[in-house]
Amino acid sequence: MKHKMLLVDDDKVMLQLLKKIFEKEYIVFTASDGAEALHYLYHGVKPDVIVSDLMMENINGYEFVKLLSTSVAFNKIPVVILSSMAESEATRMFPSVKSITKPFDPLKLLSYINTRVLSADAQVFSKN
């Protein structure tokens, strides 16, 4: 059975590129900002991994990650941040959040998520 992935980015072209990268191996859900992503989560979509941009309208990536980290229902979902910043503030705020710098190699991103995020069974925000 395929893993589920939630992609969150306000750039439609980037969102479509990410979807194309992952849709062969994952069931992919897309959201244009943190508010739409939360809507999916609150309505029963339980992804195995979330890939999110930081700079978005409404609920941005920082706020989204903070909400996830404080939620008992969602704090164990691995999160990968895609950002043009060399070291994102989110990874400083939440050391267990993975960060990939844009631009990125699509095949390396796929491999990174398959080998380092999902296979690690990491408890992302929780230390349990």
Residue pairs with C-beta under 8 A, 6 or more apart in sequence:
2 25
2 26
2 27
3 25
3 26
3 27
3 47
3 48
3 49
3 118
4 26
4 27
4 28
4 29
4 45
4 46
4 47
4 48
5 22
5 26
5 27
5 28
5 29
5 47
5 48
5 49
5 50
5 51
5 113
6 29
6 30
6 31
6 37
6 40
6 41
6 45
6 47
6 49
6 50
6 51
7 15
7 18
7 19
7 22
7 28
7 29
7 30
7 31
7 50
7 51
7 52
8 30
8 31
8 32
8 33
8 34
8 36
8 37
8 50
8 51
8 52
8 53
8 56
8 61
8 64
9 15
9 18
9 30
9 32
9 52
9 53
9 56
9 82
10 32
10 33
10 53
10 55
10 56
10 57
11 53
12 32
14 53
14 82
15 30
15 32
17 106
18 30
18 51
18 82
19 28
19 30
21 106
21 109
21 110
22 28
22 110
22 113
25 110
25 114
26 48
29 40
29 45
29 47
31 37
31 39
31 40
32 56
33 56
33 57
33 58
33 59
33 60
34 52
34 56
34 58
34 59
34 60
34 61
34 63
34 64
34 67
35 58
35 59
36 58
37 50
37 52
37 59
37 64
38 59
38 64
38 67
41 47
41 73
41 74
46 77
47 77
48 77
48 78
48 118
49 77
49 78
49 79
49 80
49 113
49 117
49 118
50 68
50 77
50 78
50 79
50 80
51 79
51 80
51 81
51 82
51 113
52 61
52 64
52 65
52 79
52 80
52 81
52 82
53 61
53 81
53 82
53 83
54 60
54 61
54 62
54 81
54 83
54 85
54 88
54 89
54 90
55 61
55 83
59 67
61 81
61 83
61 90
62 89
62 90
62 93
65 79
65 81
65 90
65 93
65 94
65 97
66 93
66 94
67 74
68 74
68 75
68 77
68 79
68 125
69 75
69 94
69 125
75 124
75 125
75 126
76 123
76 124
76 125
76 126
77 124
78 98
78 117
78 118
78 120
78 122
78 124
79 94
79 97
79 98
79 124
80 97
80 98
80 99
80 100
80 112
80 113
80 117
81 88
81 90
81 91
81 97
81 98
81 99
81 100
82 100
82 102
82 104
82 109
83 90
83 99
83 100
83 101
83 102
84 101
84 102
85 101
86 101
87 99
88 99
90 97
90 99
91 97
91 98
91 99
94 125
96 122
96 123
96 124
96 125
97 124
98 112
98 116
98 117
100 109
100 112
